[in-house]
Amino acid sequence: MKMLSKLNEEILGLLEKEKDIEHKIADGNKFRRDIRKGIQKIEDYLSTDYRKYRATVRGLDELEEKEQKVLREIWNRVEDTIVFKFDALIERSEHLELTKRNLLKIIAKFFDSLGC
């Protein structure tokens, strides 16, 4: 009789462990589904963002005016380059006396095109 009750207890314990394992497996499967959904959302977002980017680049290629002024410098939006025009800087520097102070003033204009 004792042997039978002990065996019943072990069987009940194993059944409880089995239920716990089934719950953990179900939780793991739910977690995997949530991860897959998250990855799918990220992929959808990135592909949409990439399509917008491609449309923008194609649109920039078709622009007649590819250059625009940014911070008093010319930016070529298609080639993504900044074009520096040195004519005004040369005109300003022609009448200056060649001193260390004036040379540094001219060099500073490259880095501070707004004149601040």
DSSP file (Angstrom, degrees, kcal/mol; ACC not computed):
  #  RESIDUE AA STRUCTURE BP1 BP2  ACC     N-H-->O    O-->H-N    N-H-->O    O-->H-N    TCO  KAPPA ALPHA  PHI   PSI    X-CA   Y-CA   Z-CA
    1    1 A M     >        0   0    0      0, 0.0     4,-2.3     0, 0.0     5,-0.2   0.000 360.0 360.0 360.0 -45.1    0.0    0.0    0.0
    2    2 A K  H  >  +     0   0    0      1,-0.2     4,-2.4     2,-0.2     5,-0.2   0.891 360.0  53.4 -62.6 -38.1    2.8    2.4    0.9
    3    3 A M  H  > S+     0   0    0      1,-0.2     4,-2.0     2,-0.2    -1,-0.2   0.889 109.0  48.8 -64.8 -38.6    4.5    1.5   -2.3
    4    4 A L  H  > S+     0   0    0      2,-0.2     4,-2.3     1,-0.2    -2,-0.2   0.895 111.8  47.5 -68.6 -42.4    1.4    2.3   -4.3
    5    5 A S  H  X S+     0   0    0     -4,-2.3     4,-2.3     2,-0.2    -2,-0.2   0.879 112.1  50.7 -68.0 -36.5    0.8    5.7   -2.7
    6    6 A K  H  X S+     0   0    0     -4,-2.4     4,-2.1    -5,-0.2    -2,-0.2   0.905 111.1  48.6 -66.0 -40.3    4.5    6.6   -3.2
    7    7 A L  H  X S+     0   0    0     -4,-2.0     4,-2.3     2,-0.2    -2,-0.2   0.885 110.3  51.6 -65.6 -39.5    4.2    5.6   -6.8
    8    8 A N  H  X S+     0   0    0     -4,-2.3     4,-2.7     2,-0.2    -2,-0.2   0.899 109.1  50.7 -62.6 -42.0    1.0    7.7   -7.1
    9    9 A E  H  X S+     0   0    0     -4,-2.3     4,-2.6     2,-0.2    -2,-0.2   0.913 110.7  48.6 -62.8 -43.1    2.8   10.7   -5.6
   10   10 A E  H  X S+     0   0    0     -4,-2.1     4,-2.5     2,-0.2    -2,-0.2   0.908 111.9  49.3 -63.7 -41.4    5.7   10.3   -8.1
   11   11 A I  H  X S+     0   0    0     -4,-2.3     4,-2.4     2,-0.2    -2,-0.2   0.922 111.9  48.3 -64.1 -43.8    3.2   10.1  -11.0
   12   12 A L  H  X S+     0   0    0     -4,-2.7     4,-2.2     2,-0.2    -2,-0.2   0.902 111.6  50.5 -62.8 -40.5    1.4   13.2   -9.8
   13   13 A G  H  X S+     0   0    0     -4,-2.6     4,-2.2     1,-0.2    -2,-0.2   0.909 111.1  48.2 -62.5 -43.0    4.7   15.0   -9.5
   14   14 A L  H  X S+     0   0    0     -4,-2.5     4,-2.4     2,-0.2    -2,-0.2   0.878 109.7  52.7 -65.6 -38.1    5.7   14.0  -13.0
   15   15 A L  H  X S+     0   0    0     -4,-2.4     4,-2.2     2,-0.2    -2,-0.2   0.895 109.6  48.9 -64.0 -39.9    2.3   15.1  -14.3
   16   16 A E  H  X S+     0   0    0     -4,-2.2     4,-2.5     2,-0.2    -2,-0.2   0.908 111.4  49.3 -65.2 -41.7    2.8   18.5  -12.7
   17   17 A K  H  X S+     0   0    0     -4,-2.2     4,-2.6     1,-0.2    -2,-0.2   0.898 109.5  52.7 -63.3 -38.9    6.3   18.8  -14.1
   18   18 A E  H  X S+     0   0    0     -4,-2.4     4,-2.5     2,-0.2    -2,-0.2   0.911 109.3  48.6 -62.3 -42.4    4.9   17.9  -17.5
   19   19 A K  H  X S+     0   0    0     -4,-2.2     4,-2.5     2,-0.2    -2,-0.2   0.911 111.1  50.6 -63.2 -42.4    2.2   20.6  -17.3
   20   20 A D  H  X S+     0   0    0     -4,-2.5     4,-2.4     1,-0.2    -2,-0.2   0.918 111.1  48.5 -60.5 -43.0    4.9   23.1  -16.3
   21   21 A I  H  X S+     0   0    0     -4,-2.6     4,-2.6     2,-0.2    -2,-0.2   0.910 110.2  51.3 -64.4 -42.1    7.0   22.1  -19.3
   22   22 A E  H  X S+     0   0    0     -4,-2.5     4,-2.5     2,-0.2    -1,-0.2   0.900 110.7  49.1 -61.7 -40.4    4.0   22.4  -21.6
   23   23 A H  H  X S+     0   0    0     -4,-2.5     4,-2.8     2,-0.2    -2,-0.2   0.912 111.7  48.9 -64.5 -42.1    3.4   25.9  -20.3
   24   24 A K  H  X S+     0   0    0     -4,-2.4     4,-2.6     2,-0.2    -2,-0.2   0.900 111.4  49.3 -65.1 -39.5    7.0   26.8  -20.8
   25   25 A I  H  X S+     0   0    0     -4,-2.6     4,-2.7     2,-0.2    -2,-0.2   0.919 111.7  49.0 -64.0 -43.0    7.0   25.5  -24.3
   26   26 A A  H  X S+     0   0    0     -4,-2.5     4,-2.4     2,-0.2    -2,-0.2   0.915 112.2  48.4 -62.9 -42.1    3.8   27.4  -25.0
   27   27 A D  H  X S+     0   0    0     -4,-2.8     4,-2.6     2,-0.2    -2,-0.2   0.907 111.6  50.4 -63.3 -40.7    5.4   30.6  -23.6
   28   28 A G  H  X S+     0   0    0     -4,-2.6     4,-2.6     2,-0.2    -2,-0.2   0.902 110.4  49.1 -63.5 -41.0    8.5   29.9  -25.7
   29   29 A N  H  X S+     0   0    0     -4,-2.7     4,-2.4     2,-0.2    -2,-0.2   0.903 111.4  49.3 -64.6 -40.4    6.4   29.5  -28.8
   30   30 A K  H  X S+     0   0    0     -4,-2.4     4,-2.6     2,-0.2    -2,-0.2   0.914 110.6  50.7 -63.2 -42.3    4.5   32.7  -28.0
   31   31 A F  H  X S+     0   0    0     -4,-2.6     4,-2.5     2,-0.2    -2,-0.2   0.923 109.9  50.1 -61.1 -44.5    7.8   34.5  -27.5
   32   32 A R  H  X S+     0   0    0     -4,-2.6     4,-2.6     1,-0.2    -2,-0.2   0.904 110.7  49.6 -60.7 -42.0    9.1   33.2  -30.9
   33   33 A R  H  X S+     0   0    0     -4,-2.4     4,-2.6     2,-0.2    -1,-0.2   0.917 110.8  49.7 -63.3 -42.3    5.9   34.4  -32.6
   34   34 A D  H  X S+     0   0    0     -4,-2.6     4,-2.5     2,-0.2    -2,-0.2   0.907 111.2  49.4 -62.6 -41.2    6.3   37.8  -31.0
   35   35 A I  H  X S+     0   0    0     -4,-2.5     4,-2.7     2,-0.2    -2,-0.2   0.930 110.7  49.9 -63.0 -45.1    9.9   38.0  -32.2
   36   36 A R  H  X S+     0   0    0     -4,-2.6     4,-2.5     1,-0.2    -2,-0.2   0.913 110.8  49.7 -60.4 -42.5    8.9   37.0  -35.7
   37   37 A K  H  X S+     0   0    0     -4,-2.6     4,-2.4     2,-0.2    -1,-0.2   0.923 111.5  49.4 -62.1 -43.0    6.2   39.7  -35.7
   38   38 A G  H  X S+     0   0    0     -4,-2.5     4,-2.2     1,-0.2    -2,-0.2   0.914 111.4  48.2 -61.7 -43.7    8.8   42.2  -34.5
   39   39 A I  H  X S+     0   0    0     -4,-2.7     4,-2.7     1,-0.2    -1,-0.2   0.901 110.7  51.7 -63.5 -41.1   11.3   41.2  -37.2
   40   40 A Q  H  X S+     0   0    0     -4,-2.5     4,-2.7    -5,-0.2    -2,-0.2   0.908 108.8  50.7 -62.5 -41.5    8.6   41.4  -39.8
   41   41 A K  H  X S+     0   0    0     -4,-2.4     4,-2.6     2,-0.2    -1,-0.2   0.916 111.3  48.3 -61.8 -42.6    7.6   45.0  -38.7
   42   42 A I  H  X S+     0   0    0     -4,-2.2     4,-2.9     2,-0.2     5,-0.2   0.928 111.9  48.9 -63.8 -44.7   11.3   46.0  -38.8
   43   43 A E  H  X S+     0   0    0     -4,-2.7     4,-2.5     1,-0.2     5,-0.2   0.906 111.9  49.3 -62.0 -41.3   11.7   44.5  -42.3
   44   44 A D  H  X S+     0   0    0     -4,-2.7     4,-2.3     2,-0.2    -2,-0.2   0.929 112.6  47.9 -62.3 -44.5    8.5   46.3  -43.5
   45   45 A Y  H  X S+     0   0    0     -4,-2.6     4,-2.8     1,-0.2    -2,-0.2   0.931 113.4  47.1 -61.8 -46.6    9.7   49.6  -42.1
   46   46 A L  H  X S+     0   0    0     -4,-2.9     4,-2.7     1,-0.2    -1,-0.2   0.901 112.1  48.9 -65.3 -40.4   13.1   49.3  -43.7
   47   47 A S  H  X S+     0   0    0     -4,-2.5     4,-2.2    -5,-0.2    -1,-0.2   0.898 113.2  47.7 -67.7 -37.5   11.7   48.3  -47.1
   48   48 A T  H  X S+     0   0    0     -4,-2.3     4,-2.2    -5,-0.2    -2,-0.2   0.925 113.1  48.5 -64.8 -44.2    9.3   51.2  -47.0
   49   49 A D  H  X S+     0   0    0     -4,-2.8     4,-2.3     1,-0.2    -2,-0.2   0.894 111.2  50.5 -63.0 -40.2   12.1   53.6  -45.9
   50   50 A Y  H  X S+     0   0    0     -4,-2.7     4,-2.8     2,-0.2    -1,-0.2   0.900 108.5  51.8 -65.9 -39.9   14.3   52.2  -48.7
   51   51 A R  H  X S+     0   0    0     -4,-2.2     4,-2.4     2,-0.2    -2,-0.2   0.913 110.4  48.9 -62.7 -40.7   11.6   52.8  -51.3
   52   52 A K  H  X S+     0   0    0     -4,-2.2     4,-2.3     2,-0.2    -2,-0.2   0.917 111.4  50.5 -62.7 -41.8   11.2   56.4  -50.1
   53   53 A Y  H  X S+     0   0    0     -4,-2.3     4,-2.7     2,-0.2    -2,-0.2   0.939 110.9  47.5 -61.6 -48.0   14.9   56.8  -50.3
   54   54 A R  H  X S+     0   0    0     -4,-2.8     4,-2.8     1,-0.2     5,-0.2   0.899 111.5  51.2 -61.3 -41.1   15.1   55.4  -53.9
   55   55 A A  H  X S+     0   0    0     -4,-2.4     4,-2.3    -5,-0.2    -1,-0.2   0.902 111.4  48.5 -63.2 -39.5   12.2   57.7  -54.9
   56   56 A T  H  X S+     0   0    0     -4,-2.3     4,-2.5     2,-0.2    -2,-0.2   0.925 111.8  47.9 -66.3 -44.5   14.0   60.7  -53.5
   57   57 A V  H  X S+     0   0    0     -4,-2.7     4,-2.2     2,-0.2    -2,-0.2   0.927 112.8  48.3 -64.3 -43.3   17.2   59.9  -55.2
   58   58 A R  H  X S+     0   0    0     -4,-2.8     4,-1.3     1,-0.2    -1,-0.2   0.908 111.6  51.5 -61.5 -39.4   15.5   59.3  -58.5
   59   59 A G  H  X S+     0   0    0     -4,-2.3     4,-0.5    -5,-0.2    -2,-0.2   0.884 108.5  50.6 -64.2 -38.0   13.7   62.6  -57.9
   60   60 A L  H >< S+     0   0    0     -4,-2.5     3,-0.9     1,-0.2    -1,-0.2   0.871 106.0  55.8 -67.4 -36.4   17.0   64.4  -57.3
   61   61 A D  H 3< S+     0   0    0     -4,-2.2    -1,-0.2     1,-0.2    -2,-0.2   0.840 107.3  50.2 -63.5 -31.5   18.5   63.0  -60.5
   62   62 A E  H 3< S+     0   0    0     -4,-1.3    -1,-0.2    -5,-0.2    -2,-0.2   0.577  85.4 112.1 -85.1  -9.1   15.6   64.5  -62.4
   63   63 A L    <<  -     0   0    0     -3,-0.9     3,-0.1    -4,-0.5    15,-0.0  -0.387  56.2-154.6 -66.5 137.8   15.9   67.9  -60.9
   64   64 A E  S    S+     0   0    0      1,-0.2     2,-1.0    -2,-0.1    -1,-0.2   0.921  90.6  56.2 -73.2 -45.2   17.1   70.7  -63.3
   65   65 A E        +     0   0    0      1,-0.2    -1,-0.2    -3,-0.1    -2,-0.1  -0.763  62.8 165.6 -89.9  99.9   18.5   72.7  -60.4
   66   66 A K        +     0   0    0     -2,-1.0    11,-2.8    -3,-0.1    12,-0.5   0.543  56.7  67.5 -93.4  -8.0   20.9   70.3  -58.7
   67   67 A E  E     +A   76   0A   0      9,-0.2     2,-0.3    10,-0.1     9,-0.2  -0.887  55.5 171.0-116.4 144.6   22.6   73.0  -56.6
   68   68 A Q  E     -A   75   0A   0      7,-2.1     7,-3.3    -2,-0.4     2,-0.4  -0.980  37.2-100.3-145.3 158.4   21.3   75.0  -53.8
   69   69 A K  E     +A   74   0A   0     -2,-0.3     2,-0.4     5,-0.2     5,-0.2  -0.649  36.9 176.0 -84.0 131.3   22.8   77.4  -51.3
   70   70 A V  E >  S-A   73   0A   0      3,-3.4     3,-1.9    -2,-0.4    -2,-0.0  -0.976  73.9 -16.1-134.9 119.2   23.4   76.0  -47.8
   71   71 A L  T 3  S-     0   0    0     -2,-0.4     3,-0.1     1,-0.3    42,-0.1   0.899 127.3 -55.8  51.2  45.6   25.1   78.2  -45.2
   72   72 A R  T 3  S+     0   0    0      1,-0.2     2,-0.3    42,-0.1    -1,-0.3   0.531 122.0 101.3  65.9   9.6   26.3   80.6  -48.0
   73   73 A E  E <  S-A   70   0A   0     -3,-1.9    -3,-3.4    11,-0.1     2,-0.5  -0.818  77.9-109.1-116.3 161.4   28.0   77.7  -49.8
   74   74 A I  E     -AB  69  83A   0      9,-1.5     9,-3.6    -2,-0.3     2,-0.5  -0.803  28.9-162.6 -96.9 127.4   26.7   75.8  -52.8
   75   75 A W  E     -AB  68  82A   0     -7,-3.3    -7,-2.1    -2,-0.5     2,-0.9  -0.940  11.5-149.2-111.7 122.1   25.6   72.2  -52.3
   76   76 A N  E  >> -AB  67  81A   0      5,-3.2     4,-1.4    -2,-0.5     5,-1.4  -0.818  12.3-165.3 -88.0 108.8   25.3   69.9  -55.2
   77   77 A R  T  45S+     0   0    0    -11,-2.8    -1,-0.2    -2,-0.9   -10,-0.1   0.772  81.9  50.2 -71.1 -27.3   22.5   67.6  -54.0
   78   78 A V  T  45S+     0   0    0    -12,-0.5    -1,-0.2     1,-0.2   -17,-0.1   0.942 122.3  30.0 -77.2 -48.4   23.0   64.9  -56.6
   79   79 A E  T  45S-     0   0    0    -13,-0.1    -2,-0.2     2,-0.1    -1,-0.2   0.588 102.5-132.6 -85.0 -10.2   26.7   64.5  -56.1
   80   80 A D  T  <5 +     0   0    0     -4,-1.4     2,-0.3     1,-0.2    -3,-0.2   0.946  59.1 134.2  55.0  54.3   26.5   65.4  -52.5
   81   81 A T  E   < -B   76   0A   0     -5,-1.4    -5,-3.2     2,-0.0     2,-0.5  -0.926  53.4-132.6-128.9 154.8   29.4   67.9  -52.7
   82   82 A I  E     -B   75   0A   0     -2,-0.3     2,-0.6    -7,-0.2    -7,-0.2  -0.932  19.1-148.7-108.3 130.1   29.9   71.4  -51.5
   83   83 A V  E     -B   74   0A   0     -9,-3.6    -9,-1.5    -2,-0.5     2,-0.5  -0.869   7.1-155.0-102.9 123.2   31.3   73.8  -54.0
   84   84 A F        -     0   0    0     -2,-0.6     2,-0.6   -11,-0.1   -11,-0.1  -0.849   1.5-155.0 -98.8 129.3   33.5   76.6  -52.6
   85   85 A K        -     0   0    0     -2,-0.5     4,-0.3     1,-0.1     3,-0.2  -0.911   9.9-175.9-102.6 121.3   33.8   79.8  -54.6
   86   86 A F     >  +     0   0    0     -2,-0.6     4,-2.6     1,-0.2     5,-0.2   0.452  58.0  96.0 -97.3  -1.1   37.0   81.6  -53.8
   87   87 A D  H  > S+     0   0    0      1,-0.2     4,-2.4     2,-0.2    -1,-0.2   0.928  88.3  43.2 -57.6 -49.3   36.5   84.7  -56.0
   88   88 A A  H  > S+     0   0    0      1,-0.2     4,-2.2     2,-0.2    -1,-0.2   0.877 114.3  51.3 -66.2 -36.8   35.1   86.9  -53.2
   89   89 A L  H  > S+     0   0    0     -4,-0.3     4,-1.8     2,-0.2    -1,-0.2   0.888 110.4  48.7 -67.2 -38.8   37.8   85.6  -50.8
   90   90 A I  H  X S+     0   0    0     -4,-2.6     4,-1.5     2,-0.2    -2,-0.2   0.911 110.0  51.8 -66.9 -42.1   40.5   86.5  -53.3
   91   91 A E  H  X S+     0   0    0     -4,-2.4     4,-0.6    -5,-0.2     3,-0.3   0.919 111.3  47.4 -60.7 -43.7   39.1   89.9  -53.8
   92   92 A R  H  < S+     0   0    0     -4,-2.2     3,-0.3     1,-0.2    -1,-0.2   0.851 114.7  46.5 -65.2 -34.2   39.0   90.6  -50.1
   93   93 A S  H >< S+     0   0    0     -4,-1.8     3,-0.7     1,-0.2    -1,-0.2   0.662  93.6  76.9 -86.8 -15.1   42.5   89.4  -49.6
   94   94 A E  H 3< S+     0   0    0     -4,-1.5    -1,-0.2    -3,-0.3    -2,-0.1   0.870  98.7  42.7 -64.1 -36.7   44.2   91.2  -52.5
   95   95 A H  T 3< S+     0   0    0     -4,-0.6    -1,-0.2    -3,-0.3     2,-0.2   0.522  94.6 101.7 -89.6  -3.5   44.3   94.6  -50.8
   96   96 A L  S <  S-     0   0    0     -3,-0.7     2,-0.2    -4,-0.2    -3,-0.0  -0.529  77.2-115.2 -81.7 146.1   45.4   93.2  -47.4
   97   97 A E        -     0   0    0     -2,-0.2     2,-1.5     1,-0.1     5,-0.2  -0.559  36.3-106.1 -74.5 143.7   49.0   93.5  -46.3
   98   98 A L        +     0   0    0     -2,-0.2     2,-0.3     4,-0.1    -1,-0.1  -0.572  66.3 139.4 -78.8  92.4   50.7   90.1  -46.0
   99   99 A T     >  -     0   0    0     -2,-1.5     4,-2.5     1,-0.1     5,-0.2  -0.858  66.0-109.9-127.4 165.6   50.9   89.7  -42.2
  100  100 A K  H  > S+     0   0    0     -2,-0.3     4,-2.3     1,-0.2     5,-0.2   0.905 118.9  52.1 -61.0 -41.4   50.3   86.7  -39.9
  101  101 A R  H  > S+     0   0    0      1,-0.2     4,-1.9     2,-0.2    -1,-0.2   0.928 111.7  44.6 -62.3 -47.3   47.1   88.3  -38.6
  102  102 A N  H  > S+     0   0    0      2,-0.2     4,-2.2     1,-0.2    -1,-0.2   0.873 111.6  53.6 -66.7 -37.4   45.7   88.9  -42.1
  103  103 A L  H  X S+     0   0    0     -4,-2.5     4,-2.4     1,-0.2    -1,-0.2   0.921 110.1  46.9 -62.9 -43.6   46.7   85.4  -43.3
  104  104 A L  H  X S+     0   0    0     -4,-2.3     4,-2.3     1,-0.2    -1,-0.2   0.855 109.4  55.4 -66.2 -33.9   44.9   83.8  -40.3
  105  105 A K  H  X S+     0   0    0     -4,-1.9     4,-0.9     2,-0.2    -2,-0.2   0.914 109.8  45.6 -63.2 -43.1   41.9   86.0  -41.0
  106  106 A I  H >X S+     0   0    0     -4,-2.2     3,-0.6     1,-0.2     4,-0.6   0.920 112.9  49.8 -66.5 -44.1   41.7   84.7  -44.6
  107  107 A I  H >X S+     0   0    0     -4,-2.4     3,-1.2     1,-0.2     4,-0.8   0.881 104.9  58.7 -62.5 -38.0   42.1   81.1  -43.5
  108  108 A A  H 3X S+     0   0    0     -4,-2.3     4,-1.7     1,-0.3     3,-0.4   0.795  93.2  67.6 -63.4 -27.5   39.4   81.5  -40.9
  109  109 A K  H << S+     0   0    0     -4,-0.9    -1,-0.3    -3,-0.6    -2,-0.2   0.806  92.9  59.9 -63.5 -28.9   36.9   82.4  -43.7
  110  110 A F  H << S+     0   0    0     -3,-1.2     3,-0.3    -4,-0.6    -1,-0.2   0.903 114.3  34.8 -62.9 -39.9   37.1   78.8  -45.0
  111  111 A F  H  < S+     0   0    0     -4,-0.8     2,-0.3    -3,-0.4    -2,-0.2   0.643 124.9  41.2 -92.2 -16.9   35.9   77.5  -41.7
  112  112 A D    ><  +     0   0    0     -4,-1.7     3,-1.2     1,-0.1    -1,-0.2  -0.626  62.5 162.6-131.0  73.3   33.5   80.3  -40.8
  113  113 A S  T 3  S+     0   0    0     -3,-0.3    -1,-0.1    -2,-0.3    -4,-0.1   0.707  73.1  61.2 -70.0 -18.4   31.8   81.2  -44.1
  114  114 A L  T 3  S-     0   0    0     -3,-0.1    -1,-0.3     1,-0.0    -5,-0.1   0.694 105.5-126.3 -79.9 -18.4   29.0   83.0  -42.3
  115  115 A G    <         0   0    0     -3,-1.2    -2,-0.1    -7,-0.1    -6,-0.1   0.739 360.0 360.0  82.2  22.9   31.4   85.5  -40.8
  116  116 A C              0   0    0      0, 0.0    -3,-0.1     0, 0.0    -1,-0.1   0.463 360.0 360.0 -78.4 360.0   30.3   84.9  -37.2
